[in-house]
């Protein structure tokens, strides 16, 4: 797994977040900002979420591999 430390994600970076564990689905998000604990992310469709660094992955494959 290639989880990144919080300090390694920058605004504008692309990450993948697991959105449905049962179906093993992940979604691509763009990093907007970091509040010290959570990242503020935006999808291609414009939906926004907050996520901790442990939920964020560099590739779709890394996200799927984290599910075991």
C-alpha positions in Angstrom: 0.0 0.0 0.0 1.2 3.5 -0.8 -0.7 5.6 1.7 0.8 9.1 1.8 1.5 11.1 4.9 -0.6 14.2 5.4 2.2 16.5 4.6 2.7 14.9 1.1 -0.8 15.8 -0.3 -0.9 19.2 -1.9 -3.8 21.3 -3.3 -4.5 20.2 -6.8 -3.3 16.6 -6.3 -5.5 13.8 -7.5 -6.4 11.0 -5.1 -8.8 8.0 -4.9 -11.1 7.4 -2.0 -13.1 4.2 -1.3 -16.8 5.1 -1.6 -18.3 1.5 -1.3 -16.4 -1.2 0.4 -18.8 -4.0 -0.4 -18.7 -3.3 -4.2 -15.0 -2.3 -4.0 -15.7 1.0 -5.7 -13.4 4.1 -5.4 -13.8 7.6 -6.8 -11.3 10.1 -8.0 -11.1 13.4 -6.1 -9.0 16.6 -6.3 -7.4 17.9 -3.1 -8.7 21.4 -2.4 -7.3 22.1 1.1 -6.2 20.7 4.4 -7.5 21.9 7.8 -4.8 20.1 9.9 -6.8 16.9 10.3 -9.0 16.4 7.2 -8.6 17.1 3.5 -11.3 18.9 1.7 -11.8 17.0 -1.6 -13.9 17.7 -4.8 -15.0 15.1 -7.4 -15.2 15.7 -11.1 -19.0 16.1 -10.7 -18.5 18.9 -8.1 -19.5 16.9 -5.0 -17.3 17.7 -2.0 -16.2 15.6 0.9 -13.8 15.6 3.9 -11.4 12.7 4.2 -8.6 11.7 6.5 -5.3 10.9 4.9 -5.7 7.2 5.7 -8.7 7.0 3.3 -6.7 8.6 0.4 -4.7 6.7 -2.2 -2.6 7.6 -5.2 -4.2 5.1 -7.5 -7.4 3.1 -7.9 -5.4 -0.1 -7.6 -3.9 1.0 -4.2 -7.4 1.8 -3.0 -8.7 -1.6 -4.0 -5.7 -3.4 -2.5 -6.3 -1.7 0.9 -9.6 -3.7 1.1 -7.7 -7.0 1.3 
